[in-house]
């Protein structure tokens, strides 16, 4: 898994695995899901991330396993 914050493009991208992306769908304004050939979600992109959270919040990313 990878999490990428692209400040220049004002986007956050969460990649679940490295499978080839064959389709993308905007499911809500500024939220795009990437699908592999089996129709499973392999990536999530959030656009206009600066309108959703501050840069300071992005720096304080927390990872939790339950």
CHARMM internal coordinates of N, CA and C (Angstrom, degrees):
IC EDIT
DIST 1 N 1 CA 1.4563
DIST 1 CA 1 C 1.5239
ANGL 1 N 1 CA 1 C 109.50
DIST 1 C 2 N 1.3081
ANGL 1 CA 1 C 2 N 114.43
DIHE 1 N 1 CA 1 C 2 N 147.10
DIST 2 N 2 CA 1.4608
ANGL 1 C 2 N 2 CA 120.36
DIHE 1 CA 1 C 2 N 2 CA 177.42
DIST 2 CA 2 C 1.5240
ANGL 2 N 2 CA 2 C 109.32
DIHE 1 C 2 N 2 CA 2 C -137.64
DIST 2 C 3 N 1.2925
ANGL 2 CA 2 C 3 N 115.12
DIHE 2 N 2 CA 2 C 3 N 145.13
DIST 3 N 3 CA 1.4583
ANGL 2 C 3 N 3 CA 121.84
DIHE 2 CA 2 C 3 N 3 CA 172.96
DIST 3 CA 3 C 1.5177
ANGL 3 N 3 CA 3 C 106.93
DIHE 2 C 3 N 3 CA 3 C -123.49
DIST 3 C 4 N 1.3241
ANGL 3 CA 3 C 4 N 116.33
DIHE 3 N 3 CA 3 C 4 N 124.51
DIST 4 N 4 CA 1.4602
ANGL 3 C 4 N 4 CA 120.66
DIHE 3 CA 3 C 4 N 4 CA -178.02
DIST 4 CA 4 C 1.5187
ANGL 4 N 4 CA 4 C 109.24
DIHE 3 C 4 N 4 CA 4 C -125.02
DIST 4 C 5 N 1.3208
ANGL 4 CA 4 C 5 N 116.00
DIHE 4 N 4 CA 4 C 5 N 128.29
DIST 5 N 5 CA 1.4596
ANGL 4 C 5 N 5 CA 122.01
DIHE 4 CA 4 C 5 N 5 CA 173.94
DIST 5 CA 5 C 1.5241
ANGL 5 N 5 CA 5 C 106.45
DIHE 4 C 5 N 5 CA 5 C -106.77
DIST 5 C 6 N 1.3146
ANGL 5 CA 5 C 6 N 116.09
DIHE 5 N 5 CA 5 C 6 N 118.80
DIST 6 N 6 CA 1.4625
ANGL 5 C 6 N 6 CA 122.56
DIHE 5 CA 5 C 6 N 6 CA -179.41
DIST 6 CA 6 C 1.5247
ANGL 6 N 6 CA 6 C 107.52
DIHE 5 C 6 N 6 CA 6 C -109.08
DIST 6 C 7 N 1.3195
ANGL 6 CA 6 C 7 N 116.12
DIHE 6 N 6 CA 6 C 7 N 93.85
DIST 7 N 7 CA 1.4633
ANGL 6 C 7 N 7 CA 120.99
DIHE 6 CA 6 C 7 N 7 CA -175.35
DIST 7 CA 7 C 1.5282
ANGL 7 N 7 CA 7 C 110.79
DIHE 6 C 7 N 7 CA 7 C -65.46
DIST 7 C 8 N 1.3235
ANGL 7 CA 7 C 8 N 117.47
DIHE 7 N 7 CA 7 C 8 N -36.91
DIST 8 N 8 CA 1.4673
ANGL 7 C 8 N 8 CA 120.74
DIHE 7 CA 7 C 8 N 8 CA -179.82
DIST 8 CA 8 C 1.5177
ANGL 8 N 8 CA 8 C 112.91
DIHE 7 C 8 N 8 CA 8 C -62.09
DIST 8 C 9 N 1.3271
ANGL 8 CA 8 C 9 N 116.84
DIHE 8 N 8 CA 8 C 9 N -37.31
DIST 9 N 9 CA 1.4640
ANGL 8 C 9 N 9 CA 121.25
DIHE 8 CA 8 C 9 N 9 CA 178.93
DIST 9 CA 9 C 1.5231
ANGL 9 N 9 CA 9 C 112.62
DIHE 8 C 9 N 9 CA 9 C -98.78
DIST 9 C 10 N 1.3385
ANGL 9 CA 9 C 10 N 116.20
DIHE 9 N 9 CA 9 C 10 N 2.68
DIST 10 N 10 CA 1.4640
ANGL 9 C 10 N 10 CA 122.45
DIHE 9 CA 9 C 10 N 10 CA 176.92
DIST 10 CA 10 C 1.5286
ANGL 10 N 10 CA 10 C 111.10
DIHE 9 C 10 N 10 CA 10 C 55.58
DIST 10 C 11 N 1.3498
ANGL 10 CA 10 C 11 N 114.95
DIHE 10 N 10 CA 10 C 11 N 50.49
DIST 11 N 11 CA 1.4612
ANGL 10 C 11 N 11 CA 119.59
DIHE 10 CA 10 C 11 N 11 CA -175.74
DIST 11 CA 11 C 1.5212
ANGL 11 N 11 CA 11 C 111.27
DIHE 10 C 11 N 11 CA 11 C -140.42
DIST 11 C 12 N 1.3184
ANGL 11 CA 11 C 12 N 114.52
DIHE 11 N 11 CA 11 C 12 N 154.64
DIST 12 N 12 CA 1.4595
ANGL 11 C 12 N 12 CA 122.29
DIHE 11 CA 11 C 12 N 12 CA 173.84
DIST 12 CA 12 C 1.5223
ANGL 12 N 12 CA 12 C 106.16
DIHE 11 C 12 N 12 CA 12 C -123.10
DIST 12 C 13 N 1.3300
ANGL 12 CA 12 C 13 N 116.92
DIHE 12 N 12 CA 12 C 13 N 133.28
DIST 13 N 13 CA 1.4629
ANGL 12 C 13 N 13 CA 120.72
DIHE 12 CA 12 C 13 N 13 CA -178.65
DIST 13 CA 13 C 1.5165
ANGL 13 N 13 CA 13 C 109.46
DIHE 12 C 13 N 13 CA 13 C -128.50
DIST 13 C 14 N 1.3280
ANGL 13 CA 13 C 14 N 115.27
DIHE 13 N 13 CA 13 C 14 N 127.24
DIST 14 N 14 CA 1.4566
ANGL 13 C 14 N 14 CA 122.74
DIHE 13 CA 13 C 14 N 14 CA 178.40
DIST 14 CA 14 C 1.5201
ANGL 14 N 14 CA 14 C 107.25
DIHE 13 C 14 N 14 CA 14 C -114.31
DIST 14 C 15 N 1.3347
ANGL 14 CA 14 C 15 N 116.23
DIHE 14 N 14 CA 14 C 15 N 115.43
DIST 15 N 15 CA 1.4625
ANGL 14 C 15 N 15 CA 121.84
DIHE 14 CA 14 C 15 N 15 CA -177.93
DIST 15 CA 15 C 1.5202
ANGL 15 N 15 CA 15 C 108.86
DIHE 14 C 15 N 15 CA 15 C -107.51
DIST 15 C 16 N 1.3377
ANGL 15 CA 15 C 16 N 116.48
DIHE 15 N 15 CA 15 C 16 N 121.93
DIST 16 N 16 CA 1.4643
ANGL 15 C 16 N 16 CA 121.58
DIHE 15 CA 15 C 16 N 16 CA -177.16
DIST 16 CA 16 C 1.5181
ANGL 16 N 16 CA 16 C 112.44
DIHE 15 C 16 N 16 CA 16 C -80.82
DIST 16 C 17 N 1.3331
ANGL 16 CA 16 C 17 N 117.46
DIHE 16 N 16 CA 16 C 17 N -40.21
DIST 17 N 17 CA 1.4657
ANGL 16 C 17 N 17 CA 120.94
DIHE 16 CA 16 C 17 N 17 CA 175.73
DIST 17 CA 17 C 1.5286
ANGL 17 N 17 CA 17 C 108.55
DIHE 16 C 17 N 17 CA 17 C -153.76
DIST 17 C 18 N 1.3145
ANGL 17 CA 17 C 18 N 116.11
DIHE 17 N 17 CA 17 C 18 N -179.95
DIST 18 N 18 CA 1.4629
ANGL 17 C 18 N 18 CA 120.36
DIHE 17 CA 17 C 18 N 18 CA -173.64
DIST 18 CA 18 C 1.5235
ANGL 18 N 18 CA 18 C 113.26
DIHE 17 C 18 N 18 CA 18 C -98.84
DIST 18 C 19 N 1.3269
ANGL 18 CA 18 C 19 N 118.01
DIHE 18 N 18 CA 18 C 19 N 18.27
DIST 19 N 19 CA 1.4608
ANGL 18 C 19 N 19 CA 121.24
DIHE 18 CA 18 C 19 N 19 CA 177.25
DIST 19 CA 19 C 1.5302
ANGL 19 N 19 CA 19 C 109.82
DIHE 18 C 19 N 19 CA 19 C -61.06
DIST 19 C 20 N 1.3189
ANGL 19 CA 19 C 20 N 115.74
DIHE 19 N 19 CA 19 C 20 N 150.88
DIST 20 N 20 CA 1.4601
ANGL 19 C 20 N 20 CA 120.40
DIHE 19 CA 19 C 20 N 20 CA 179.19
DIST 20 CA 20 C 1.5246
ANGL 20 N 20 CA 20 C 110.04
DIHE 19 C 20 N 20 CA 20 C -64.74
DIST 20 C 21 N 1.3161
ANGL 20 CA 20 C 21 N 115.13
DIHE 20 N 20 CA 20 C 21 N 138.57
DIST 21 N 21 CA 1.4643
ANGL 20 C 21 N 21 CA 121.44
DIHE 20 CA 20 C 21 N 21 CA 177.70
DIST 21 CA 21 C 1.5251
ANGL 21 N 21 CA 21 C 107.51
DIHE 20 C 21 N 21 CA 21 C -88.79
DIST 21 C 22 N 1.3353
ANGL 21 CA 21 C 22 N 116.34
DIHE 21 N 21 CA 21 C 22 N 123.58
DIST 22 N 22 CA 1.4611
ANGL 21 C 22 N 22 CA 120.18
DIHE 21 CA 21 C 22 N 22 CA -179.65
DIST 22 CA 22 C 1.5266
ANGL 22 N 22 CA 22 C 112.35
DIHE 21 C 22 N 22 CA 22 C -110.39
DIST 22 C 23 N 1.3251
ANGL 22 CA 22 C 23 N 116.88
DIHE 22 N 22 CA 22 C 23 N -15.24
DIST 23 N 23 CA 1.4558
ANGL 22 C 23 N 23 CA 120.16
DIHE 22 CA 22 C 23 N 23 CA -179.68
DIST 23 CA 23 C 1.5236
ANGL 23 N 23 CA 23 C 109.52
DIHE 22 C 23 N 23 CA 23 C -156.14
DIST 23 C 24 N 1.3155
ANGL 23 CA 23 C 24 N 115.57
DIHE 23 N 23 CA 23 C 24 N 147.25
DIST 24 N 24 CA 1.4658
ANGL 23 C 24 N 24 CA 122.09
DIHE 23 CA 23 C 24 N 24 CA 175.60
DIST 24 CA 24 C 1.5183
ANGL 24 N 24 CA 24 C 108.04
DIHE 23 C 24 N 24 CA 24 C -130.88
DIST 24 C 25 N 1.3318
ANGL 24 CA 24 C 25 N 115.17
DIHE 24 N 24 CA 24 C 25 N 146.14
DIST 25 N 25 CA 1.4617
ANGL 24 C 25 N 25 CA 119.68
DIHE 24 CA 24 C 25 N 25 CA -179.95
DIST 25 CA 25 C 1.5232
ANGL 25 N 25 CA 25 C 109.60
DIHE 24 C 25 N 25 CA 25 C -141.65
DIST 25 C 26 N 1.3229
ANGL 25 CA 25 C 26 N 115.75
DIHE 25 N 25 CA 25 C 26 N 129.46
DIST 26 N 26 CA 1.4600
ANGL 25 C 26 N 26 CA 120.76
DIHE 25 CA 25 C 26 N 26 CA 174.76
DIST 26 CA 26 C 1.5253
ANGL 26 N 26 CA 26 C 106.96
DIHE 25 C 26 N 26 CA 26 C -82.17
DIST 26 C 27 N 1.3274
ANGL 26 CA 26 C 27 N 116.93
DIHE 26 N 26 CA 26 C 27 N 109.37
DIST 27 N 27 CA 1.4585
ANGL 26 C 27 N 27 CA 121.50
DIHE 26 CA 26 C 27 N 27 CA -174.39
DIST 27 CA 27 C 1.5305
ANGL 27 N 27 CA 27 C 112.74
DIHE 26 C 27 N 27 CA 27 C -90.39
DIST 27 C 28 N 1.3020
ANGL 27 CA 27 C 28 N 116.00
DIHE 27 N 27 CA 27 C 28 N -22.04
DIST 28 N 28 CA 1.4581
ANGL 27 C 28 N 28 CA 124.29
DIHE 27 CA 27 C 28 N 28 CA 172.65
DIST 28 CA 28 C 1.5132
ANGL 28 N 28 CA 28 C 105.45
DIHE 27 C 28 N 28 CA 28 C -148.31
DIST 28 C 29 N 1.3334
ANGL 28 CA 28 C 29 N 117.98
DIHE 28 N 28 CA 28 C 29 N 161.29
DIST 29 N 29 CA 1.4594
ANGL 28 C 29 N 29 CA 117.87
DIHE 28 CA 28 C 29 N 29 CA 178.70
DIST 29 CA 29 C 1.5344
ANGL 29 N 29 CA 29 C 111.62
DIHE 28 C 29 N 29 CA 29 C -55.68
DIST 29 C 30 N 1.3250
ANGL 29 CA 29 C 30 N 115.76
DIHE 29 N 29 CA 29 C 30 N 119.95
DIST 30 N 30 CA 1.4517
ANGL 29 C 30 N 30 CA 121.24
DIHE 29 CA 29 C 30 N 30 CA 178.10
DIST 30 CA 30 C 1.5138
ANGL 30 N 30 CA 30 C 115.30
DIHE 29 C 30 N 30 CA 30 C 81.46
DIST 30 C 31 N 1.3256
ANGL 30 CA 30 C 31 N 118.92
DIHE 30 N 30 CA 30 C 31 N 7.71
DIST 31 N 31 CA 1.4709
ANGL 30 C 31 N 31 CA 122.06
DIHE 30 CA 30 C 31 N 31 CA 177.38
DIST 31 CA 31 C 1.5262
ANGL 31 N 31 CA 31 C 107.74
DIHE 30 C 31 N 31 CA 31 C -123.62
DIST 31 C 32 N 1.3377
ANGL 31 CA 31 C 32 N 115.55
DIHE 31 N 31 CA 31 C 32 N 115.46
DIST 32 N 32 CA 1.4559
ANGL 31 C 32 N 32 CA 121.60
DIHE 31 CA 31 C 32 N 32 CA -175.18
DIST 32 CA 32 C 1.5253
ANGL 32 N 32 CA 32 C 109.35
DIHE 31 C 32 N 32 CA 32 C -118.80
DIST 32 C 33 N 1.3334
ANGL 32 CA 32 C 33 N 115.56
DIHE 32 N 32 CA 32 C 33 N 129.54
DIST 33 N 33 CA 1.4626
ANGL 32 C 33 N 33 CA 121.30
DIHE 32 CA 32 C 33 N 33 CA 175.11
DIST 33 CA 33 C 1.5162
ANGL 33 N 33 CA 33 C 108.88
DIHE 32 C 33 N 33 CA 33 C -101.91
DIST 33 C 34 N 1.3390
ANGL 33 CA 33 C 34 N 116.56
DIHE 33 N 33 CA 33 C 34 N 136.98
DIST 34 N 34 CA 1.4601
ANGL 33 C 34 N 34 CA 122.79
DIHE 33 CA 33 C 34 N 34 CA 175.50
DIST 34 CA 34 C 1.5222
ANGL 34 N 34 CA 34 C 108.31
DIHE 33 C 34 N 34 CA 34 C -106.22
DIST 34 C 35 N 1.3422
ANGL 34 CA 34 C 35 N 115.94
DIHE 34 N 34 CA 34 C 35 N 134.51
DIST 35 N 35 CA 1.4553
ANGL 34 C 35 N 35 CA 122.13
DIHE 34 CA 34 C 35 N 35 CA -176.67
DIST 35 CA 35 C 1.5235
ANGL 35 N 35 CA 35 C 111.29
DIHE 34 C 35 N 35 CA 35 C -117.01
DIST 35 C 36 N 1.3418
ANGL 35 CA 35 C 36 N 116.25
DIHE 35 N 35 CA 35 C 36 N 147.91
DIST 36 N 36 CA 1.4593
ANGL 35 C 36 N 36 CA 121.09
DIHE 35 CA 35 C 36 N 36 CA 174.37
DIST 36 CA 36 C 1.5324
ANGL 36 N 36 CA 36 C 109.28
DIHE 35 C 36 N 36 CA 36 C -90.05
DIST 36 C 37 N 1.3299
ANGL 36 CA 36 C 37 N 117.27
DIHE 36 N 36 CA 36 C 37 N -174.70
DIST 37 N 37 CA 1.4616
ANGL 36 C 37 N 37 CA 121.91
DIHE 36 CA 36 C 37 N 37 CA -177.39
DIST 37 CA 37 C 1.5234
ANGL 37 N 37 CA 37 C 112.58
DIHE 36 C 37 N 37 CA 37 C -64.66
DIST 37 C 38 N 1.3307
ANGL 37 CA 37 C 38 N 118.14
DIHE 37 N 37 CA 37 C 38 N -23.13
DIST 38 N 38 CA 1.4611
ANGL 37 C 38 N 38 CA 121.99
DIHE 37 CA 37 C 38 N 38 CA 178.55
DIST 38 CA 38 C 1.5213
ANGL 38 N 38 CA 38 C 112.83
DIHE 37 C 38 N 38 CA 38 C -88.14
DIST 38 C 39 N 1.3365
ANGL 38 CA 38 C 39 N 117.34
DIHE 38 N 38 CA 38 C 39 N 2.03
DIST 39 N 39 CA 1.4623
ANGL 38 C 39 N 39 CA 121.16
DIHE 38 CA 38 C 39 N 39 CA 179.98
DIST 39 CA 39 C 1.5161
ANGL 39 N 39 CA 39 C 114.09
DIHE 38 C 39 N 39 CA 39 C 81.49
DIST 39 C 40 N 1.3373
ANGL 39 CA 39 C 40 N 117.16
DIHE 39 N 39 CA 39 C 40 N 12.27
DIST 40 N 40 CA 1.4625
ANGL 39 C 40 N 40 CA 120.80
DIHE 39 CA 39 C 40 N 40 CA 179.73
DIST 40 CA 40 C 1.5255
ANGL 40 N 40 CA 40 C 110.00
DIHE 39 C 40 N 40 CA 40 C -92.82
DIST 40 C 41 N 1.3285
ANGL 40 CA 40 C 41 N 115.82
DIHE 40 N 40 CA 40 C 41 N 144.88
DIST 41 N 41 CA 1.4624
ANGL 40 C 41 N 41 CA 121.12
DIHE 40 CA 40 C 41 N 41 CA 179.17
DIST 41 CA 41 C 1.5251
ANGL 41 N 41 CA 41 C 109.28
DIHE 40 C 41 N 41 CA 41 C -70.66
DIST 41 C 42 N 1.3311
ANGL 41 CA 41 C 42 N 116.30
DIHE 41 N 41 CA 41 C 42 N 126.15
DIST 42 N 42 CA 1.4644
ANGL 41 C 42 N 42 CA 121.19
DIHE 41 CA 41 C 42 N 42 CA 177.63
DIST 42 CA 42 C 1.5249
ANGL 42 N 42 CA 42 C 112.34
DIHE 41 C 42 N 42 CA 42 C -118.54
DIST 42 C 43 N 1.3354
ANGL 42 CA 42 C 43 N 116.83
DIHE 42 N 42 CA 42 C 43 N -7.12
DIST 43 N 43 CA 1.4560
ANGL 42 C 43 N 43 CA 120.04
DIHE 42 CA 42 C 43 N 43 CA 178.96
DIST 43 CA 43 C 1.5155
ANGL 43 N 43 CA 43 C 111.56
DIHE 42 C 43 N 43 CA 43 C -158.79
DIST 43 C 44 N 1.3193
ANGL 43 CA 43 C 44 N 115.15
DIHE 43 N 43 CA 43 C 44 N 150.86
DIST 44 N 44 CA 1.4621
ANGL 43 C 44 N 44 CA 122.11
DIHE 43 CA 43 C 44 N 44 CA 177.92
DIST 44 CA 44 C 1.5235
ANGL 44 N 44 CA 44 C 107.46
DIHE 43 C 44 N 44 CA 44 C -133.24
DIST 44 C 45 N 1.3111
ANGL 44 CA 44 C 45 N 116.42
DIHE 44 N 44 CA 44 C 45 N 124.36
DIST 45 N 45 CA 1.4621
ANGL 44 C 45 N 45 CA 121.31
DIHE 44 CA 44 C 45 N 45 CA 178.47
DIST 45 CA 45 C 1.5175
ANGL 45 N 45 CA 45 C 108.98
DIHE 44 C 45 N 45 CA 45 C -116.07
DIST 45 C 46 N 1.3244
ANGL 45 CA 45 C 46 N 115.36
DIHE 45 N 45 CA 45 C 46 N 133.75
DIST 46 N 46 CA 1.4621
ANGL 45 C 46 N 46 CA 121.60
DIHE 45 CA 45 C 46 N 46 CA 175.56
DIST 46 CA 46 C 1.5226
ANGL 46 N 46 CA 46 C 107.72
DIHE 45 C 46 N 46 CA 46 C -117.96
DIST 46 C 47 N 1.3233
ANGL 46 CA 46 C 47 N 115.55
DIHE 46 N 46 CA 46 C 47 N 120.35
DIST 47 N 47 CA 1.4555
ANGL 46 C 47 N 47 CA 121.57
DIHE 46 CA 46 C 47 N 47 CA -179.27
DIST 47 CA 47 C 1.5206
ANGL 47 N 47 CA 47 C 110.17
DIHE 46 C 47 N 47 CA 47 C -93.64
DIST 47 C 48 N 1.3189
ANGL 47 CA 47 C 48 N 116.39
DIHE 47 N 47 CA 47 C 48 N 163.50
DIST 48 N 48 CA 1.4754
ANGL 47 C 48 N 48 CA 122.54
DIHE 47 CA 47 C 48 N 48 CA -179.56
DIST 48 CA 48 C 1.5281
ANGL 48 N 48 CA 48 C 110.80
DIHE 47 C 48 N 48 CA 48 C 53.98
DIST 48 C 49 N 1.3134
ANGL 48 CA 48 C 49 N 116.09
DIHE 48 N 48 CA 48 C 49 N 43.75
DIST 49 N 49 CA 1.4631
ANGL 48 C 49 N 49 CA 121.72
DIHE 48 CA 48 C 49 N 49 CA -175.11
DIST 49 CA 49 C 1.5331
ANGL 49 N 49 CA 49 C 111.85
DIHE 48 C 49 N 49 CA 49 C -61.68
DIST 49 C 50 N 1.3291
ANGL 49 CA 49 C 50 N 117.44
DIHE 49 N 49 CA 49 C 50 N -28.58
DIST 50 N 50 CA 1.4714
ANGL 49 C 50 N 50 CA 119.76
DIHE 49 CA 49 C 50 N 50 CA -179.96
DIST 50 CA 50 C 1.5270
ANGL 50 N 50 CA 50 C 111.81
DIHE 49 C 50 N 50 CA 50 C -67.18
DIST 50 C 51 N 1.3244
ANGL 50 CA 50 C 51 N 117.33
DIHE 50 N 50 CA 50 C 51 N -19.31
DIST 51 N 51 CA 1.4607
ANGL 50 C 51 N 51 CA 120.72
DIHE 50 CA 50 C 51 N 51 CA 176.71
DIST 51 CA 51 C 1.5285
ANGL 51 N 51 CA 51 C 111.03
DIHE 50 C 51 N 51 CA 51 C -87.09
DIST 51 C 52 N 1.3235
ANGL 51 CA 51 C 52 N 117.07
DIHE 51 N 51 CA 51 C 52 N -12.86
DIST 52 N 52 CA 1.4606
ANGL 51 C 52 N 52 CA 121.87
DIHE 51 CA 51 C 52 N 52 CA -178.03
DIST 52 CA 52 C 1.5242
ANGL 52 N 52 CA 52 C 112.40
DIHE 51 C 52 N 52 CA 52 C -98.57
DIST 52 C 53 N 1.3492
ANGL 52 CA 52 C 53 N 115.86
DIHE 52 N 52 CA 52 C 53 N -29.61
DIST 53 N 53 CA 1.4600
ANGL 52 C 53 N 53 CA 120.16
DIHE 52 CA 52 C 53 N 53 CA -179.86
DIST 53 CA 53 C 1.5203
ANGL 53 N 53 CA 53 C 109.31
DIHE 52 C 53 N 53 CA 53 C -158.62
DIST 53 C 54 N 1.3185
ANGL 53 CA 53 C 54 N 115.81
DIHE 53 N 53 CA 53 C 54 N 163.03
DIST 54 N 54 CA 1.4635
ANGL 53 C 54 N 54 CA 120.67
DIHE 53 CA 53 C 54 N 54 CA -179.55
DIST 54 CA 54 C 1.5291
ANGL 54 N 54 CA 54 C 109.95
DIHE 53 C 54 N 54 CA 54 C -85.19
DIST 54 C 55 N 1.3051
ANGL 54 CA 54 C 55 N 115.79
DIHE 54 N 54 CA 54 C 55 N 162.62
DIST 55 N 55 CA 1.4621
ANGL 54 C 55 N 55 CA 120.98
DIHE 54 CA 54 C 55 N 55 CA 176.56
DIST 55 CA 55 C 1.5242
ANGL 55 N 55 CA 55 C 110.28
DIHE 54 C 55 N 55 CA 55 C -60.58
DIST 55 C 56 N 1.3125
ANGL 55 CA 55 C 56 N 116.86
DIHE 55 N 55 CA 55 C 56 N -36.79
DIST 56 N 56 CA 1.4674
ANGL 55 C 56 N 56 CA 121.10
DIHE 55 CA 55 C 56 N 56 CA 178.16
DIST 56 CA 56 C 1.5281
ANGL 56 N 56 CA 56 C 110.95
DIHE 55 C 56 N 56 CA 56 C -62.51
DIST 56 C 57 N 1.3205
ANGL 56 CA 56 C 57 N 117.57
DIHE 56 N 56 CA 56 C 57 N -40.02
DIST 57 N 57 CA 1.4651
ANGL 56 C 57 N 57 CA 120.57
DIHE 56 CA 56 C 57 N 57 CA 177.10
DIST 57 CA 57 C 1.5288
ANGL 57 N 57 CA 57 C 110.83
DIHE 56 C 57 N 57 CA 57 C -64.08
DIST 57 C 58 N 1.3219
ANGL 57 CA 57 C 58 N 117.11
DIHE 57 N 57 CA 57 C 58 N -38.48
DIST 58 N 58 CA 1.4624
ANGL 57 C 58 N 58 CA 120.41
DIHE 57 CA 57 C 58 N 58 CA 177.85
DIST 58 CA 58 C 1.5241
ANGL 58 N 58 CA 58 C 111.66
DIHE 57 C 58 N 58 CA 58 C -64.96
DIST 58 C 59 N 1.3116
ANGL 58 CA 58 C 59 N 117.36
DIHE 58 N 58 CA 58 C 59 N -34.15
DIST 59 N 59 CA 1.4645
ANGL 58 C 59 N 59 CA 121.14
DIHE 58 CA 58 C 59 N 59 CA 179.40
DIST 59 CA 59 C 1.5180
ANGL 59 N 59 CA 59 C 111.95
DIHE 58 C 59 N 59 CA 59 C -70.41
DIST 59 C 60 N 1.3264
ANGL 59 CA 59 C 60 N 117.47
DIHE 59 N 59 CA 59 C 60 N -22.84
DIST 60 N 60 CA 1.4539
ANGL 59 C 60 N 60 CA 122.07
DIHE 59 CA 59 C 60 N 60 CA -178.42
DIST 60 CA 60 C 1.5229
ANGL 60 N 60 CA 60 C 112.46
DIHE 59 C 60 N 60 CA 60 C -100.48
DIST 60 C 61 N 1.3160
ANGL 60 CA 60 C 61 N 116.30
DIHE 60 N 60 CA 60 C 61 N 39.45
DIST 61 N 61 CA 1.4542
ANGL 60 C 61 N 61 CA 122.14
DIHE 60 CA 60 C 61 N 61 CA 179.64
DIST 61 CA 61 C 1.5331
ANGL 61 N 61 CA 61 C 109.96
DIHE 60 C 61 N 61 CA 61 C -60.63
DIST 61 C 62 N 1.3265
ANGL 61 CA 61 C 62 N 116.16
DIHE 61 N 61 CA 61 C 62 N 133.66
DIST 62 N 62 CA 1.4685
ANGL 61 C 62 N 62 CA 121.36
DIHE 61 CA 61 C 62 N 62 CA 179.05
DIST 62 CA 62 C 1.5198
ANGL 62 N 62 CA 62 C 108.99
DIHE 61 C 62 N 62 CA 62 C -118.49
DIST 62 C 63 N 1.3032
ANGL 62 CA 62 C 63 N 115.70
DIHE 62 N 62 CA 62 C 63 N 136.61
DIST 63 N 63 CA 1.4549
ANGL 62 C 63 N 63 CA 122.32
DIHE 62 CA 62 C 63 N 63 CA 178.89
DIST 63 CA 63 C 1.5261
ANGL 63 N 63 CA 63 C 107.11
DIHE 62 C 63 N 63 CA 63 C -112.96
DIST 63 C 64 N 1.3185
ANGL 63 CA 63 C 64 N 116.59
DIHE 63 N 63 CA 63 C 64 N 129.96
DIST 64 N 64 CA 1.4552
ANGL 63 C 64 N 64 CA 120.02
DIHE 63 CA 63 C 64 N 64 CA -175.71
DIST 64 CA 64 C 1.5359
ANGL 64 N 64 CA 64 C 109.67
DIHE 63 C 64 N 64 CA 64 C -132.76
DIST 64 C 65 N 1.2941
ANGL 64 CA 64 C 65 N 116.06
DIHE 64 N 64 CA 64 C 65 N 132.08
DIST 65 N 65 CA 1.4664
ANGL 64 C 65 N 65 CA 122.36
DIHE 64 CA 64 C 65 N 65 CA 173.83
DIST 65 CA 65 C 1.5215
ANGL 65 N 65 CA 65 C 108.21
DIHE 64 C 65 N 65 CA 65 C -115.69
DIST 65 C 66 N 1.3150
ANGL 65 CA 65 C 66 N 116.61
DIHE 65 N 65 CA 65 C 66 N 128.09
DIST 66 N 66 CA 1.4710
ANGL 65 C 66 N 66 CA 120.38
DIHE 65 CA 65 C 66 N 66 CA 179.93
DIST 66 CA 66 C 1.5223
ANGL 66 N 66 CA 66 C 110.25
DIHE 65 C 66 N 66 CA 66 C -119.75
END
COOR INIT
IC SEED 1 N 1 CA 1 C
IC BUILD
